[in-house]
């Protein structure tokens, strides 16, 4: 594991957002959803492609708060421009479990 300095960590903008829309990303090579995540008035709504189909349905994602990186450059994923990276962890079977706050947090709040 490579060690990083505190300044490296503080440059990553990990923010809380709320999923406001989710749909199947039919053109994706691997099963994925297209998400729209609201990070509040400062950042706004950002799009993301997320390979989280193992544990989640589009309907079950609406309203869920998530932690995402909002200061990566935009990335073209098929026909979609991804504007943030929603974070998660692989479970024992390789499915992705979302990284979420365990209590409600104001939208746009930065991870400490």
C-alpha positions as CSV (number, residue, x, y, z in Angstrom):
1,X,0.0,0.0,0.0
2,X,1.4,3.4,-1.0
3,X,1.3,6.1,1.7
4,X,0.0,9.5,0.9
5,X,0.2,12.8,2.7
6,X,-2.6,14.7,4.4
7,X,-2.6,17.2,1.6
8,X,-3.2,14.4,-1.0
9,X,-6.3,13.3,1.0
10,X,-7.7,16.8,1.4
11,X,-7.6,17.4,-2.3
12,X,-10.2,14.6,-2.9
13,X,-13.7,16.1,-2.7
14,X,-15.7,13.3,-1.2
15,X,-19.2,14.7,-0.8
16,X,-22.6,13.5,0.3
17,X,-25.3,13.5,-2.3
18,X,-28.9,12.1,-2.6
19,X,-29.8,9.9,-5.6
20,X,-32.7,11.6,-7.3
21,X,-33.0,9.4,-10.4
22,X,-31.8,5.9,-11.3
23,X,-32.3,3.8,-14.5
24,X,-30.8,0.8,-16.1
25,X,-27.8,1.7,-18.3
26,X,-28.7,-0.5,-21.2
27,X,-25.6,0.4,-23.3
28,X,-23.1,-0.5,-20.6
29,X,-20.7,-3.4,-21.1
30,X,-21.2,-4.6,-17.6
31,X,-24.6,-4.3,-15.7
32,X,-24.9,-0.7,-14.4
33,X,-27.3,2.1,-13.6
34,X,-27.3,5.7,-14.6
35,X,-27.7,7.8,-11.6
36,X,-28.4,11.5,-11.0
37,X,-27.1,12.6,-7.6
38,X,-28.0,15.9,-6.0
39,X,-25.1,17.5,-4.0
40,X,-27.1,20.6,-3.0
41,X,-27.0,24.1,-4.4
42,X,-23.2,24.6,-4.4
43,X,-22.5,21.6,-6.6
44,X,-25.8,20.7,-8.1
45,X,-26.9,17.5,-9.7
46,X,-24.3,15.2,-11.3
47,X,-24.6,12.1,-13.4
48,X,-22.8,8.9,-12.7
49,X,-22.6,5.3,-14.1
50,X,-22.5,2.8,-11.3
51,X,-22.0,-1.0,-11.4
52,X,-24.2,-1.6,-8.3
53,X,-26.9,-3.9,-9.8
54,X,-26.1,-6.8,-7.5
55,X,-27.6,-5.3,-4.4
56,X,-29.8,-2.5,-5.6
57,X,-32.7,-1.7,-7.9
58,X,-33.3,1.7,-9.5
59,X,-36.4,2.2,-7.4
60,X,-34.6,1.3,-4.2
61,X,-31.9,3.8,-4.9
62,X,-34.1,6.9,-5.1
63,X,-33.7,9.1,-2.0
64,X,-30.6,7.2,-0.8
65,X,-27.6,9.3,0.4
66,X,-24.2,8.3,-1.0
67,X,-20.6,9.4,-0.8
68,X,-19.0,10.4,-4.1
69,X,-15.9,12.0,-5.5
70,X,-17.0,15.3,-7.2
71,X,-13.7,16.7,-8.4
72,X,-12.5,14.0,-10.8
73,X,-12.5,15.1,-14.5
74,X,-15.7,14.1,-16.4
75,X,-15.4,10.7,-18.0
76,X,-17.1,9.4,-21.2
77,X,-18.7,6.0,-20.5
78,X,-20.4,4.9,-23.6
79,X,-22.9,7.5,-24.6
80,X,-22.9,9.1,-21.1
81,X,-20.6,11.7,-19.6
82,X,-20.0,10.6,-16.0
83,X,-19.6,13.7,-13.7
84,X,-18.8,12.0,-10.3
85,X,-17.7,8.7,-8.9
86,X,-20.1,7.1,-6.4
87,X,-18.1,5.1,-3.9
88,X,-18.6,1.6,-2.5
89,X,-17.0,-1.7,-1.4
90,X,-16.9,-5.1,-3.0
91,X,-18.6,-7.8,-0.9
92,X,-17.4,-11.4,-0.7
93,X,-19.1,-12.3,-4.0
94,X,-17.8,-9.2,-5.9
95,X,-21.0,-7.2,-5.7
96,X,-20.7,-3.5,-4.8
97,X,-22.1,-2.2,-1.5
98,X,-22.5,1.6,-1.5
99,X,-20.6,3.8,0.9
100,X,-23.4,5.7,2.7
101,X,-23.7,7.8,5.9
102,X,-25.5,6.0,8.7
103,X,-27.4,9.2,9.6
104,X,-28.9,12.0,7.4
105,X,-26.3,14.6,6.4
106,X,-26.8,17.9,4.6
107,X,-26.2,17.6,0.8
108,X,-22.8,18.6,-0.3
109,X,-21.1,17.9,3.1
110,X,-17.4,17.0,2.7
111,X,-16.0,13.8,4.2
112,X,-13.7,14.7,7.1
